[in-house]
Amino acid sequence: MRIDWWTLGFQTVNVLVLVWLLSRFLFKPVAKIMADRQQAAAAIMRDASAARDMAERDRKQAAEEVASMDALRLQRLSEVSAQTEQLRTSLLAAARAEANALRASATEQTDLLRENAARADAARASAFALDIASRLLSRLPPQALVEGFIAPLENAVRALPQENRVHLGEPSDPLRLIAPRALSDDESKQCRMALARAVGHDVSLQTEVDSSLIAGLELVAPHVVVRNSFRHDLETLKAELLIHDDEPHA
């Protein structure tokens, strides 16, 4: 095989020129373009990574805010539930207190009505008894309304303590003797003598009339009152009846 060195030389020169041209006008621009694109791609990747990181931060922040809102909502629900329970308890306690107050008031009113009714019954019974006693005693001789009570009055005065009897009936402080009718001279004398025996000295005595006594005698002094009459007996009976009605029933 015969080699044409001139042709080979020209071909080599052509190849070198072509390589120089490609290197200058093709490879370098392409390399530069590729480098620019690589830099642009790297920038895009960096921006994408930054955007991804920002999105992750935003997602975490949103998740934290949602969790915080959920916790706040649960806390508020718990507070509302506690306040509702407290309000319910308070309302129940107020309702119980009001019911107890109403029950106590009703019981008090009932007791008061019962007491008033008992007192009214006792007052009616006392008035009825007074009326019956007056009618019965009106049939007795007038002296029976006084004479039978002189000795018991003397005994009642004699039973008083010595310090209460010693100054009874002195002239400076006369006794008041109350009778259901005007006393005769003999009855006044008997009363004065009986009282003198009881206190140990003569007495100064003033007599008064009070028909509401029905029968009996009552002695009134500044510091002593001695009652011995039907009216006093009926008042005592009335008081005992009221005390009996006021006692709690089993």
Secondary structure, DSSP 4 states (H G I P E B T S, - for coil): ----HHHHHHHHHHHHHHHHHHIIIIIHHHHHHHHHHHHHHHHHHHHHHHHHHHHHHHHHHHHHHHHHHHHHHHHHHHHHHHHHHHHHHHHHHHHHHHHHHHHHHHHHHHHHHHHHHHHHHHHHHHHHHHHHHHHHHTTS-GGGGTHHHHHHHHHHHHTS-HHHHTTTT-TTS-EEEEESSPPPHHHHHHHHHHHHHHHTS---EEEEE-GGG-SEEEEE-SS-EEEEEHHHHHHHHHHHHHHHHHSPP-
